Amino acid sequence: MEINPLVIVAILLIVAYTFFYTPVGQLRNLLIVFVLFMIGATLVLAVSEMPLFGSVETPAYNEVARHYLDGTVPETGALNAVAAIITDYRAFDTLGEATVLFTAVAAALASMGAQREKGA
């Protein structure tokens, strides 16, 4: 059974819209229960659509992993497959992750410096 996620989102938006404009009382409690039921039903449907654990049809067993392992040495010249994937195949992703980490460290250091100046 396949349900369009846009239908579920539309139903939840309508319920949320009516939720904010209903007075506190029994109707509002029923809407809360309905929203929680819809979220639970959506999660159950999503889990039921997942492939079985260890199944060959899962997206993890696609041709990309085989291409990475077979083409590492000829395409990149690197002997280490993990290093080749990180630095050659996924370089922009790694650069983005490093940028996020650097920004987080800079923000933490800046807030610690601001706290030290306040205390002094």
N, C-alpha and C positions, 0 to 999 in steps of 0.2 A: 504494500500500500504506500503510495507516494503522495505526499501532500506538499503543495507549493508553499515554500517558506513565506512568500509575500502575503498569502492569505492569512497565515498565523500572525504575522506582524500587523496586518491591517486589523484583525480582530483585537489584538492586544492594544493597539492604538485607540480604537473606539472605546474599549473598556476603560483604558486609562483616562481618556477624555471625559467620559461620564463619571469616572471615579472622583475626579477633582471638582466636579460641579454638583455632587450629591451631598446632602447634609449628613452629618455623623448620625449613624443609626444602624438599623438592621440591614438596609439595602447596601450600605457601604461595606458592612462585614461580609455580605454575600458576594459582592464584587471582589473583595480580597481573596475569598476562598476560590472564586472562579479563576482569577488570574493565577493563583498558585497551582490550581489544577491544570490550567493550560500550559504553564511552564513545565510542570511535571510530565504531562503528556508529550510535549515537544521533546523533552530529554529522553523519554522512553522510546519514542519513534526514532530519534537520532541514533540511539544505541542499537536498536533492532536492525537498522540499515547498515551497521558496520560489518565488515567482513570478519569471518572467524579468525581467532588468534592462530597464527602459523599457517594460514591458508596461502596458497600460491597466487591467488588472485588479488592479494593486497597490493596497494601502491608501493610498498617497500620492496617488492620483488619485481621491479621493472628493469628496463634495459639501461637506465642511467648508471646504476651502480656497476654493472658489468662493463659499461663504456669507460667509466673512471678507472677501474682496475686494469683493463686491457690497454688503455691508451695513455696511461700515465708516463711511462718511459719514452715512447715515441713522440708524444705531443709536447711534453714539458721538459724532458731530460732529467727529471728528478727521480731518484731511486726510492724515495719515501712517498707512498701514495697519499698519506694523510697530509703531509706538507705540501704536496702538489695540489691537492684539492683546496686547501686553505689559501695558498698564495697564488695559484694560477687560475683555477676554475672559479673560485668564489672570492676573488680579490676585492671586489667592490663591497660585498657583504661583510668581509672581514674589516675593511676600512670603516664601514658604518658602525660596526660593533666597537671598534677601537675608539671612534669619535664619541660614541655614547659613554663609554667608560671614562674617557678623558674629561668629558663635560661633567660627569658625576663627581669625579675626584676634585675638579676645579671648584665646583659648587660647594662641596663639603669643606674644602680648605678655605674658601671665601667666607662661609658662614662661621667657621671656627675662628677666623681672624676677626670677624665682626663681633663675635661674642667676647673675645679677648679684649678688644678695644672698649667694649661696654663695661667690663669688669674692672678695667684699669683706672 
